[in-house]
Amino acid sequence: MYKVMQNQISSNYSNNLLFVLSILECIEKLTIYSEGFDSSEHFFESDDQQAYNASCHLLLAIGEETKKIDSSLKDEISFIEWNQITSLRNRIAHDYRGIDPDIVFSILKNELGILKLALNQLLKIIQPDQILLEQYVNTKYFKHLSYLL
């Protein structure tokens, strides 16, 4: 499905649209998964680590999608340490048991809003066609992004 969507995009930087939307969807889900938790310990232990494990997976996905965004586009948003996002992805993928739940929880509570702001700025640079954006946002893949319309 993503490949079909990607082939429909034609403007400058617009091949990055799906990567940005995917990251934004992950952020929305991470916000949902972490709301109501007031400590990393409670977050880690809750429901047999279900929210924690799902969150780690989504952080991994964010790192993977971040690697795909054009470097020149990422250079437009200098207040984000894009390489740290990729490094976190690598750490989760290759040292899962070595991840500190306090760090994961801190990222969820303190860093996602900044990344969301940056991604919304990237969308302004990309300037996606409104009809195409509506088509994407109205799929099951991006159901938490209706605020973009």
Backbone bond lengths (Angstrom), bond angles and torsions (degrees), N, CA, C in turn:
res aa  C-N    CA-C-N  psi(-1)  N-CA   C-N-CA  omega(-1)  CA-C   N-CA-C  phi
1 M - - - 1.447 - - 1.529 110.81 -
2 Y 1.345 117.38 -44.81 1.457 119.98 -179.76 1.529 110.96 -61.50
3 K 1.345 117.43 -39.74 1.461 120.90 -179.00 1.526 110.26 -62.50
4 V 1.310 117.23 -41.63 1.465 121.28 177.86 1.518 109.44 -62.38
5 M 1.344 116.71 -45.90 1.462 120.61 179.45 1.526 110.23 -61.58
6 Q 1.308 116.69 -43.83 1.450 121.23 -176.61 1.522 110.90 -62.75
7 N 1.316 118.01 -36.07 1.453 121.78 -179.30 1.522 112.32 -69.72
8 Q 1.325 118.08 -19.52 1.452 121.75 -179.22 1.525 112.23 -81.39
9 I 1.295 118.47 -14.14 1.455 122.46 -173.80 1.523 109.02 -89.71
10 S 1.343 117.38 135.58 1.457 117.84 -175.16 1.524 115.48 -129.31
11 S 1.319 120.52 -21.06 1.462 120.17 -173.22 1.524 112.01 -77.99
12 N 1.357 114.80 168.99 1.458 121.89 -179.79 1.523 110.40 -58.49
13 Y 1.318 117.96 133.63 1.465 125.31 -178.49 1.524 113.28 69.24
14 S 1.303 118.59 -8.89 1.457 119.05 -170.66 1.525 113.60 -71.42
15 N 1.329 118.51 -17.37 1.464 118.03 174.74 1.526 110.68 -65.09
16 N 1.327 116.37 -12.95 1.459 121.54 177.69 1.525 112.73 -85.55
17 L 1.315 116.93 -9.81 1.459 121.29 -176.57 1.527 111.82 -55.84
18 L 1.303 117.14 -46.90 1.463 119.70 -178.51 1.522 112.34 -64.83
19 F 1.311 117.08 -35.23 1.464 120.05 177.94 1.525 110.21 -65.58
20 V 1.326 116.36 -44.54 1.464 120.87 179.73 1.527 110.45 -64.98
21 L 1.312 116.98 -44.40 1.468 119.82 179.23 1.526 111.09 -63.28
22 S 1.312 116.96 -39.77 1.470 120.16 179.07 1.521 111.19 -62.70
23 I 1.325 116.55 -41.83 1.460 119.94 178.68 1.522 110.32 -66.31
24 L 1.323 116.94 -43.20 1.465 119.72 178.61 1.526 111.41 -61.06
25 E 1.321 117.14 -39.66 1.471 120.20 177.47 1.524 110.35 -63.81
26 C 1.327 117.07 -41.03 1.464 120.35 176.79 1.524 110.62 -60.94
27 I 1.320 117.00 -42.53 1.465 120.69 179.65 1.518 110.49 -61.37
28 E 1.323 117.04 -43.30 1.465 120.00 179.45 1.524 111.00 -62.01
29 K 1.313 116.72 -42.73 1.470 120.30 178.73 1.520 111.00 -66.33
30 L 1.319 116.78 -41.38 1.466 120.18 178.52 1.526 111.04 -62.35
31 T 1.295 116.78 -37.11 1.462 120.77 177.05 1.525 110.20 -63.59
32 I 1.312 116.49 -42.97 1.465 121.03 177.94 1.527 110.41 -63.91
33 Y 1.323 116.70 -46.75 1.462 121.24 -176.19 1.522 112.93 -65.31
34 S 1.331 116.77 -29.53 1.468 119.13 -175.04 1.527 113.52 -99.68
35 E 1.325 117.50 -7.10 1.462 117.71 -179.18 1.528 109.96 -69.33
36 G 1.287 114.93 145.54 1.460 120.57 -179.95 1.517 114.01 90.36
37 F 1.310 116.84 -8.92 1.468 119.99 177.67 1.521 108.66 -97.40
38 D 1.329 115.45 134.92 1.454 119.65 -179.11 1.528 113.08 -110.91
39 S 1.325 116.80 -2.12 1.462 119.66 178.12 1.521 109.61 -149.81
40 S 1.319 114.58 152.73 1.459 119.60 178.67 1.532 110.99 -65.51
41 E 1.305 116.17 -33.50 1.472 119.76 179.61 1.520 110.89 -63.97
42 H 1.317 116.32 -47.51 1.461 120.54 178.68 1.530 110.52 -62.94
43 F 1.330 116.78 -42.32 1.461 122.14 178.61 1.530 110.50 -61.17
44 F 1.318 117.04 -45.53 1.461 122.05 -177.61 1.527 111.66 -64.91
45 E 1.329 117.14 -41.19 1.461 120.93 -173.01 1.532 114.23 -87.00
46 S 1.313 117.52 -17.35 1.459 121.41 -173.78 1.530 112.38 -63.43
47 D 1.325 115.94 136.79 1.470 123.09 174.50 1.526 113.16 48.41
48 D 1.328 115.21 48.61 1.465 121.00 177.58 1.535 111.11 55.92
49 Q 1.326 116.47 38.73 1.466 125.69 177.78 1.532 113.55 68.25
50 Q 1.305 117.06 20.96 1.466 119.99 -176.81 1.536 112.74 -60.50
51 A 1.326 118.31 -52.62 1.469 121.13 -179.67 1.523 110.81 -64.04
52 Y 1.323 116.38 -39.47 1.467 120.79 178.96 1.537 110.87 -62.16
53 N 1.328 116.37 -49.51 1.460 119.84 -178.72 1.519 111.80 -64.08
54 A 1.331 117.34 -42.29 1.463 120.76 177.44 1.526 110.37 -62.56
55 S 1.313 116.39 -39.53 1.465 120.62 179.88 1.518 111.24 -66.07
56 C 1.308 117.53 -41.82 1.469 120.25 177.44 1.528 110.31 -60.77
57 H 1.311 115.95 -41.39 1.461 119.86 178.84 1.535 110.78 -62.35
58 L 1.320 117.05 -43.07 1.462 120.24 -179.99 1.528 111.48 -69.37
59 L 1.315 118.23 -35.15 1.473 120.45 174.54 1.524 110.48 -64.25
60 L 1.318 116.53 -37.96 1.456 121.14 175.27 1.524 109.90 -62.03
61 A 1.333 117.26 -43.93 1.469 121.59 179.09 1.531 111.11 -63.17
62 I 1.327 116.83 -39.78 1.468 120.45 177.48 1.529 109.91 -60.28
63 G 1.317 116.25 -45.04 1.465 119.72 178.86 1.512 112.55 -62.62
64 E 1.303 116.67 -38.34 1.461 121.14 179.57 1.527 110.84 -67.46
65 E 1.316 117.22 -45.88 1.464 120.82 179.74 1.528 110.93 -67.24
66 T 1.311 117.61 -35.02 1.467 121.80 178.47 1.520 110.65 -60.93
67 K 1.325 117.32 -38.29 1.466 120.95 179.84 1.522 111.36 -62.07
68 K 1.326 117.52 -26.56 1.468 122.13 -174.96 1.526 113.47 -84.85
69 I 1.314 117.85 -17.95 1.466 120.73 -179.81 1.532 108.66 -70.07
70 D 1.321 115.75 136.55 1.465 120.77 179.70 1.528 110.94 -53.39
71 S 1.309 115.57 135.12 1.471 120.89 179.44 1.518 111.49 -58.86
72 S 1.316 117.23 -40.12 1.468 120.16 -179.04 1.525 111.31 -63.56
73 L 1.309 116.73 -31.91 1.464 120.80 177.12 1.530 110.09 -72.99
74 K 1.318 116.92 -43.26 1.467 120.18 177.60 1.523 111.36 -63.24
75 D 1.322 116.65 -31.99 1.467 120.19 178.23 1.527 112.01 -62.86
76 E 1.317 116.95 -22.73 1.469 121.44 178.37 1.535 111.69 -69.05
77 I 1.319 116.60 -21.99 1.471 122.23 -178.27 1.526 107.13 -116.76
78 S 1.310 115.79 87.16 1.462 120.30 -171.04 1.531 114.11 -82.71
79 F 1.334 118.42 -12.34 1.460 119.32 -177.91 1.524 112.76 -83.32
80 I 1.316 118.06 -0.14 1.466 122.35 176.19 1.527 108.69 -105.12
81 E 1.314 115.90 132.00 1.467 121.74 175.42 1.528 107.78 -87.85
82 W 1.330 116.05 82.08 1.458 121.89 -174.98 1.528 111.38 -57.87
83 N 1.322 117.51 -37.17 1.467 120.36 -179.31 1.532 111.68 -65.88
84 Q 1.328 118.41 -29.32 1.463 120.36 176.82 1.526 111.30 -69.40
85 I 1.317 116.60 -32.78 1.467 120.41 177.32 1.525 109.39 -66.00
86 T 1.317 115.60 -43.24 1.466 120.37 177.47 1.526 110.91 -65.92
87 S 1.311 116.52 -39.33 1.470 120.14 178.44 1.524 111.56 -63.11
88 L 1.327 116.39 -39.42 1.462 119.71 176.46 1.518 110.17 -62.90
89 R 1.312 117.16 -41.68 1.467 121.03 177.66 1.518 110.21 -57.89
90 N 1.322 116.34 -46.25 1.464 120.61 -179.69 1.525 111.07 -64.04
91 R 1.309 116.51 -39.13 1.468 120.46 179.70 1.521 110.94 -64.78
92 I 1.327 116.33 -43.76 1.469 120.03 179.16 1.523 110.18 -64.50
93 A 1.311 116.87 -42.87 1.466 121.15 -176.37 1.525 112.48 -68.79
94 H 1.328 117.55 -34.58 1.463 120.01 -170.62 1.520 115.22 -111.45
95 D 1.335 116.62 -10.48 1.469 119.18 -179.03 1.522 109.79 -142.60
96 Y 1.317 115.91 49.25 1.461 121.44 -171.77 1.528 112.82 -52.43
97 R 1.326 117.88 -45.25 1.462 120.58 -178.09 1.527 112.33 -71.43
98 G 1.326 116.82 -15.03 1.455 120.38 -179.10 1.516 113.97 -92.40
99 I 1.304 117.24 5.66 1.468 120.65 -177.98 1.519 109.36 -81.91
100 D 1.295 115.38 133.16 1.462 122.21 179.97 1.530 109.13 -83.70
101 P 1.333 118.27 116.83 1.471 120.53 178.95 1.532 113.37 -57.74
102 D 1.330 117.09 -28.48 1.468 120.02 176.82 1.529 110.79 -63.81
103 I 1.316 116.64 -39.68 1.463 120.66 179.38 1.526 110.13 -68.14
104 V 1.318 116.89 -45.10 1.472 120.53 178.04 1.523 109.95 -57.75
105 F 1.311 116.81 -48.06 1.464 121.35 -178.41 1.534 110.54 -63.33
106 S 1.305 117.01 -41.07 1.462 120.72 178.40 1.533 111.09 -62.56
107 I 1.308 117.21 -41.81 1.464 121.00 177.35 1.524 109.95 -61.07
108 L 1.322 116.35 -45.50 1.467 120.15 -178.82 1.528 111.72 -62.09
109 K 1.303 116.29 -40.66 1.463 120.42 -174.73 1.530 113.83 -86.40
110 N 1.344 117.71 -26.30 1.463 119.84 -170.38 1.524 115.49 -118.90
111 E 1.305 118.31 -22.10 1.465 120.07 -171.84 1.529 114.43 -109.02
112 L 1.309 117.73 -26.03 1.462 119.45 -174.39 1.525 113.12 -64.22
113 G 1.314 116.83 -35.34 1.466 120.10 179.00 1.521 111.75 -63.11
114 I 1.313 116.10 -37.92 1.466 120.96 178.61 1.530 109.96 -67.37
115 L 1.331 116.18 -43.02 1.462 120.15 178.38 1.527 110.47 -64.78
116 K 1.313 117.02 -40.04 1.471 120.50 178.32 1.531 110.34 -61.02
117 L 1.306 116.99 -42.71 1.461 121.73 177.19 1.530 110.00 -59.60
118 A 1.315 116.97 -45.62 1.465 121.66 179.93 1.530 110.98 -62.17
119 L 1.307 116.34 -42.65 1.465 119.83 -178.85 1.523 111.50 -67.14
120 N 1.313 116.78 -35.66 1.460 119.57 175.82 1.530 110.28 -66.51
121 Q 1.313 117.81 -33.42 1.461 120.76 174.13 1.530 110.85 -67.64
122 L 1.332 116.44 -38.06 1.463 119.89 176.16 1.524 110.94 -62.53
123 L 1.322 116.78 -38.59 1.463 119.88 177.64 1.527 111.41 -61.20
124 K 1.316 117.09 -37.07 1.463 120.08 177.22 1.522 110.94 -65.47
125 I 1.312 116.93 -35.24 1.463 121.07 177.97 1.529 110.05 -71.84
126 I 1.304 116.59 -43.31 1.462 121.61 -179.58 1.528 110.97 -64.55
127 Q 1.320 116.53 -36.90 1.465 123.41 -177.70 1.528 112.06 50.82
128 P 1.327 116.72 64.18 1.465 118.77 -178.24 1.529 111.53 -66.98
129 D 1.291 115.23 149.71 1.455 121.59 173.40 1.531 108.01 -59.80
130 Q 1.307 116.85 130.12 1.472 121.40 -175.13 1.527 112.19 -60.94
131 I 1.304 117.36 -39.43 1.470 120.61 -179.74 1.519 110.13 -65.23
132 L 1.327 116.39 -43.06 1.465 120.50 178.08 1.516 110.89 -64.76
133 L 1.325 116.75 -43.22 1.463 120.65 177.55 1.526 110.38 -59.06
134 E 1.316 118.00 -43.54 1.465 121.89 177.64 1.520 111.27 -61.28
135 Q 1.319 116.81 -41.34 1.467 120.31 178.71 1.524 110.76 -60.44
136 Y 1.320 116.55 -44.01 1.461 120.28 -179.40 1.521 111.51 -67.53
137 V 1.318 115.34 -49.25 1.464 119.76 -175.57 1.529 111.11 -64.37
138 N 1.303 117.31 -26.76 1.458 120.35 -179.94 1.530 113.20 -87.12
139 T 1.330 117.89 15.64 1.462 121.58 173.97 1.525 109.26 -97.71
140 K 1.314 115.65 167.31 1.466 120.35 178.34 1.528 112.12 -68.63
141 Y 1.318 117.81 -16.97 1.459 121.21 -178.20 1.526 112.87 -75.09
142 F 1.322 116.45 -25.89 1.462 120.33 -174.03 1.523 111.28 -128.41
143 K 1.304 117.31 40.56 1.462 120.93 -172.03 1.522 113.99 -69.15
144 H 1.313 119.10 -13.68 1.468 121.33 179.84 1.529 112.45 -97.76
145 L 1.321 117.00 10.26 1.462 120.29 -174.80 1.517 113.80 -110.53
146 S 1.303 118.29 21.66 1.459 120.55 -178.78 1.519 112.03 -62.26
147 Y 1.312 118.60 -20.64 1.471 122.14 177.97 1.530 111.72 -63.90
148 L 1.329 118.15 -16.32 1.464 121.21 179.51 1.523 112.85 -77.75
149 L 1.305 116.32 -15.06 1.476 119.74 -176.71 1.512 112.42 -88.02
